[in-house]
């Protein structure tokens, strides 16, 4: 990267409040700690977060298939507990936050802010009362499903698969949205199938996010959003986080690049406006040995670590996005939604 462009990137990163709206940090921490390691965030991620000027990470609580249904609740609580142990072991490095104001305060104190979010309501099974318990533990995001069926609704498969009749949200899923909005939690539509997506848009009274979903017109996986869905999230006032996994950026390219990645930003900006674009990198390469899902061997993170954010920012500059627009994409757009929902609960 030429020096002038690098200086522009560094200046923007200093002024932006940067958010990664989806990273399976608690999942990673639990798996590593159960294999005898400690201080995983401190030794493996804090330096990367700081190199990328990351201020807030939305840490997804993801449960592998083989724990469900019986062990889902226990597994999710274990992940939160392990993260609390990490905080105790490395004070002053990162903290769990519950509002946008708390996240800004963490940055002022020199700490990385963490929001907790359920990647699928599986730990709740069909018990609505448990959502309040997770809220009291600091969980502020509700992803209704992962790419499978649960009591809330049906998930979208990564690729075509044999399946029975699809469903949208269940009555329990509708109640979950109502309860989440009442408590002051943000609702995440990533991983929902199309039927469930449109049910959410009919039910939700507040802005929703797609924490880590790209454009289906560029990469055809059902995990991505079509133009009508992108426009609907924008009309609702929500934000879409750009997913760095190669499969969701280009399906047919042998070498997916950052330029291909930013094509998705361009597309959403054209369909709905750049003020509805954010980051949800979904970085997985560092813990791929733990994942119990089928995926093509060629799938990889295009942004290799959070320290590589500068490549993404440089591409936005090169394409002519203004500094204000880039600051919005890096985190300002998500923080607008988080402040509206988390700082002003009903």
C-alpha positions in Angstrom: 0.0 0.0 0.0 1.5 3.3 -1.0 2.3 5.7 1.8 -0.3 8.4 1.1 -3.1 5.8 1.1 -1.8 4.1 4.2 -1.8 7.5 6.0 -5.4 8.0 4.9 -6.4 4.6 6.2 -4.7 5.2 9.6 -6.3 8.6 10.0 -9.8 7.2 9.3 -9.2 4.3 11.6 -8.2 6.7 14.4 -11.4 8.7 14.0 -13.8 5.9 13.4 -15.6 3.8 16.0 -15.1 0.4 14.4 -17.5 -2.5 14.9 -17.3 -6.1 13.9 -20.9 -7.2 14.3 -20.2 -11.0 14.2 -17.3 -13.0 15.6 -17.6 -16.3 17.3 -15.3 -15.3 20.2 -17.1 -17.0 23.0 -17.2 -20.2 21.0 -13.5 -20.0 20.4 -12.8 -19.2 24.1 -14.8 -22.1 25.3 -13.2 -24.6 23.0 -9.6 -23.5 23.8 -10.1 -23.2 27.5 -11.5 -26.8 27.6 -8.3 -27.9 26.1 -6.2 -26.3 28.8 -5.5 -22.8 27.5 -6.1 -19.6 29.3 -6.0 -15.9 28.3 -7.1 -16.8 24.8 -8.5 -13.3 24.0 -5.3 -11.7 25.4 -2.8 -13.9 23.7 -4.6 -14.5 20.3 -6.9 -11.6 19.6 -6.3 -8.3 21.5 -3.3 -7.5 19.4 -5.2 -8.2 16.2 -8.2 -6.1 17.5 -5.9 -3.2 18.3 -3.9 -3.4 15.0 -7.2 -3.2 13.1 -8.5 -0.4 15.4 -11.5 -2.5 16.4 -13.5 -0.9 19.2 -16.5 -3.2 19.5 -16.9 -6.9 18.8 -20.3 -8.6 18.8 -19.5 -12.0 20.2 -21.8 -14.7 19.0 -22.8 -17.6 21.2 -22.9 -20.5 18.7 -23.8 -24.0 19.7 -22.7 -27.1 17.7 -25.3 -29.5 16.5 -24.1 -32.4 18.7 -25.0 -30.4 21.9 -28.6 -29.9 20.8 -31.2 -30.0 22.1 -30.3 -31.2 25.6 -27.0 -29.4 26.1 -27.8 -26.1 24.4 -28.6 -24.1 27.5 -25.7 -25.4 29.5 -23.3 -24.9 26.6 -24.3 -21.3 26.1 -24.0 -20.4 29.8 -20.6 -22.1 29.8 -19.5 -19.8 27.0 -20.5 -16.7 28.9 -18.8 -18.0 32.1 -15.5 -18.8 30.2 -15.5 -15.2 28.8 -16.0 -13.8 32.3 -13.0 -15.8 33.4 -11.0 -14.4 30.5 -11.9 -10.8 31.7 -10.8 -11.7 35.2 -7.4 -13.0 34.0 -6.7 -9.9 31.9 -8.2 -6.9 33.5 -8.2 -3.6 31.6 -8.1 -5.2 28.1 -11.8 -5.8 27.2 -15.2 -5.7 28.9 -18.8 -6.9 28.3 -21.0 -3.9 27.5 -24.7 -3.6 27.4 -25.3 -0.3 25.7 -23.7 1.9 23.0 -22.8 4.4 25.7 -21.0 1.7 27.6 -19.1 0.7 24.4 -17.9 4.3 23.9 -16.8 4.4 27.6 -14.8 1.2 27.1 -13.0 2.8 24.2 -12.3 5.9 26.3 -10.8 3.6 28.9 -8.6 1.9 26.4 -10.6 -1.4 26.4 -12.2 -3.4 23.6 -16.0 -3.5 24.0 -17.9 -6.8 23.7 -21.6 -7.3 23.0 -23.0 -10.8 23.5 -25.5 -12.2 21.0 -27.2 -15.5 20.5 -26.5 -17.0 17.1 -29.7 -18.9 17.1 -32.3 -19.2 19.9 -31.6 -22.9 20.3 -30.5 -22.6 24.0 -34.0 -21.3 24.8 -35.7 -24.3 23.2 -39.4 -23.1 23.6 -39.0 -21.3 27.0 -39.7 -17.6 26.5 -38.7 -16.8 30.1 -35.1 -17.8 29.5 -34.6 -14.8 27.2 -34.8 -12.4 30.2 -32.2 -14.5 32.0 -29.8 -14.1 29.0 -30.6 -10.4 28.9 -29.7 -10.1 32.6 -26.4 -11.9 31.9 -25.5 -9.1 29.3 -26.8 -10.7 26.1 -28.1 -7.9 23.8 -28.5 -9.6 20.4 -31.0 -12.2 19.3 -30.2 -14.2 16.2 -33.3 -16.3 15.8 -31.7 -19.2 14.0 -28.5 -20.6 12.7 -28.7 -22.6 9.5 -31.0 -25.3 10.9 -34.5 -25.5 12.3 -35.3 -24.7 15.9 -38.4 -23.7 17.9 -38.3 -20.1 16.5 -38.1 -20.9 12.8 -36.1 -22.4 9.9 -32.6 -21.5 8.9 -31.1 -21.1 5.4 -28.8 -23.8 4.2 -25.4 -22.8 2.9 -26.0 -24.7 -0.3 -28.8 -26.7 -1.9 -29.8 -29.7 0.2 -32.6 -32.2 0.5 -35.3 -30.8 2.8 -38.9 -31.1 3.7 -41.4 -28.3 3.6 -40.0 -25.0 4.6 -41.5 -22.9 7.4 -41.2 -19.3 8.4 -41.4 -18.0 12.0 -43.3 -20.1 14.5 -45.6 -18.5 17.0 -42.8 -18.9 19.5 -40.5 -17.0 17.1 -43.0 -14.1 16.9 -43.2 -14.0 20.7 -39.4 -13.9 20.9 -39.2 -10.8 18.7 -41.8 -9.1 20.8 -40.0 -10.0 24.0 -36.5 -9.0 22.6 -37.8 -5.6 21.6 -39.5 -5.1 24.9 -36.3 -5.9 26.8 -34.1 -3.7 24.5 -32.3 -6.3 22.4 -31.5 -6.1 18.7 -32.8 -8.8 16.4 -30.5 -10.4 13.8 -31.9 -12.0 10.6 -28.7 -13.6 9.4 -29.1 -17.3 8.8 -32.9 -17.1 8.5 -34.5 -18.6 5.4 -36.5 -16.3 3.1 -39.9 -17.2 4.6 -38.6 -16.4 8.1 -37.0 -13.2 7.0 -40.2 -11.8 5.6 -42.1 -12.8 8.8 -39.5 -10.8 10.8 -40.0 -7.8 8.7 -43.8 -8.0 9.3 -43.4 -8.4 13.0 -40.5 -6.2 14.0 -41.3 -2.7 15.2 -37.7 -1.6 15.5 -34.7 -1.7 13.1 -33.2 -5.2 12.6 -29.7 -6.1 11.5 -28.2 -8.8 9.3 -25.0 -9.1 11.2 -23.1 -11.2 8.6 -24.8 -11.5 5.2 -23.8 -10.4 1.7 -25.6 -10.0 -1.6 -27.2 -13.0 -3.3 -27.1 -11.4 -6.7 -23.3 -11.7 -6.5 -22.9 -14.9 -4.6 -26.0 -17.1 -4.9 -25.9 -18.9 -1.5 -29.2 -18.6 0.3 -27.2 -17.3 3.3 -27.0 -14.0 1.4 -29.7 -11.4 0.9 -31.6 -10.7 -2.3 -32.2 -7.1 -3.5 -35.8 -7.0 -2.0 -34.4 -8.1 1.4 -31.6 -5.5 1.3 -34.2 -2.8 0.5 -36.5 -4.0 3.3 -33.7 -3.8 5.9 -32.9 -0.3 4.8 -36.5 0.8 4.9 -36.7 -0.7 8.4 -33.7 1.4 9.4 -31.3 -1.5 9.8 -27.8 -2.4 8.8 -26.2 -5.3 6.9 -22.7 -6.6 8.0 -20.3 -7.6 5.3 -19.2 -11.2 5.6 -15.6 -12.0 4.8 -16.0 -15.7 4.1 -15.0 -16.4 0.5 -18.1 -18.6 -0.2 -20.4 -15.7 0.5 -18.4 -13.3 -1.6 -17.8 -15.3 -4.8 -18.8 -18.8 -5.5 -17.0 -19.4 -8.7 -13.7 -17.5 -8.3 -10.6 -19.6 -7.5 -9.0 -16.6 -5.7 -11.4 -14.3 -3.9 -10.0 -10.9 -3.2 -10.8 -7.8 -1.1 -11.9 -6.1 -4.3 -14.5 -8.8 -4.8 -15.5 -8.3 -1.2 -16.1 -4.6 -1.6 -18.3 -5.3 -4.6 -20.9 -6.2 -2.1 -20.6 -2.8 -0.4 -21.1 -1.2 -3.8 -24.1 -3.3 -4.5 -25.9 -2.6 -1.2 -25.0 1.1 -1.5 -26.6 1.1 -4.9 -29.7 -0.7 -3.8 -30.3 0.8 -0.4 -27.7 3.4 0.5 -24.2 3.1 2.1 -25.7 4.2 5.5 -27.0 0.6 5.7 -23.7 -1.1 5.3 -21.4 -2.3 8.2 -18.9 -5.0 9.0 -19.7 -8.6 10.2 -16.6 -10.4 9.1 -17.5 -13.8 10.6 -13.8 -14.8 10.7 -13.4 -18.5 11.1 -10.0 -19.6 9.9 -8.4 -19.4 13.4 -10.8 -22.0 14.8 -11.7 -24.1 11.8 -10.6 -27.3 13.5 -13.4 -26.9 16.0 -16.3 -26.3 13.6 -18.7 -29.2 13.1 -20.3 -28.1 9.9 -19.9 -29.3 6.3 -18.3 -26.7 4.1 -16.1 -26.6 1.0 -12.4 -27.0 1.7 -11.7 -23.9 -0.4 -13.8 -21.7 1.9 -11.6 -19.2 3.7 -11.5 -15.7 5.3 -10.7 -13.0 2.7 -9.9 -10.6 5.5 -7.4 -12.9 7.3 -7.6 -11.3 10.7 -9.0 -8.1 12.2 -5.5 -6.7 11.7 -6.2 -6.8 8.0 -9.0 -4.3 8.1 -6.8 -1.7 6.4 -7.0 -3.5 3.1 -10.8 -3.2 3.2 -10.7 0.5 4.1 -8.1 1.2 1.4 -10.4 -0.3 -1.2 -13.2 1.9 -0.1 -11.0 4.9 -0.4 -9.8 3.8 -3.8 -13.4 3.5 -5.0 -14.3 7.0 -4.0 -16.3 6.6 -0.8 -16.1 9.7 1.3 -14.4 9.7 4.7 -17.8 10.1 6.4 -19.3 7.2 4.4 -16.3 5.0 5.3 -16.6 5.9 9.0 -20.2 4.8 8.8 -19.4 1.5 7.2 -16.6 0.8 9.8 -19.0 1.2 12.6 -21.0 4.4 12.7 -24.0 2.8 11.0 -24.2 -0.1 13.4 -23.7 2.2 16.4 -26.6 4.3 15.2 -28.9 1.2 15.4 -27.4 -0.1 18.7 -27.9 3.3 20.3 -31.5 3.4 19.2 -32.3 0.0 20.5 -29.9 -0.7 23.5 -29.8 2.7 25.0 -33.5 3.4 24.8 -35.3 0.2 25.8 -39.1 0.2 26.2 
